[in-house]
Amino acid sequence: MSVLILSILVQVALIIHVVKTGRNQIWIWVLALLSLPGALAYIAVEILPELLGSRAAQRTARGLRQAVDPGRELRRYENEARVGGNVASRQRYAEELVRHERYEEAIGQYREALTGLYEHDPNLMLGLAQAQFGKGDASAARATLDELIRHNPDFRSPAGHLLYARALEAEGNVPKALEEYAVLAPSYPGAEASVRYAQLLQAQGRRAEAQKVARELLEQARIAPGHYRRAQRPWLDAAQRLL
């Protein structure tokens, strides 16, 4: 009985903390319905990071916040963009919209940011192309990337180069896509470019070439640091399936 009373008191105290500190109201339901697990989650996410201030605690808290309230960051960036209205806040909001697969809204934010001094900003143009590709408009993405390079010939981005190759592939321009993948794959900081290159080769019936690309990638991965192999595991598994 005493444990039950203590549990209820802790729940009430934490709910009061939610209200007084202006936390997201969803915590009230979490605390009310989940009892001890809810209390532990709230303490880990909202209270401990403030007390400890460590990066590890903050990373853990961000992960838990995302699980409990996946729209938290999106609402924050939306508010910042609405209040500030500057390019940086619009860019952060647009990037978060892309993460939530709200591509049309992201495109609108990027277009509003691409004005004045920032009309041809390469990072904003790359973000716009990513949103267009996510929406399923590969031709628009490729055209935006062509404009990006025309206005910023010295700009270099492995992510942008990969997106360009993928857009060409999605448009059906296979010869040009293979050329871009071949140039990009050896220097791309990850396994994705090589795997996509090998997959496209195999789709064109060039099985021996696809296996050669996949085999070289896996041989390089064997001597790479463990953290690289862990981070690239899905792509390395895909490469293995090509052999």
Secondary structure, 3 states (H helix, E strand, C coil): CHHHHHHHHHHHHHHHHHHHHCCCCHHHHHHHHHHHHHHHHHHHHHHHHHHHCCHHHHHHHHHHHHHHCCCHHHHHHHHHHHHHCCHHHHHHHHHHHHHCCCHHHHHHHHHHHCCHHHCCCHHHHHHHHHHHHHHCCHHHHHHHHHHHHHHCCCCCCHHHHHHHHHHHHHHCCHHHHHHHHHHHCCCCCCCHHHHHHHHHHHHCCCHHHHHHHHHHHHHHHHCCCHHHHHHCHHHHHHHHCCC
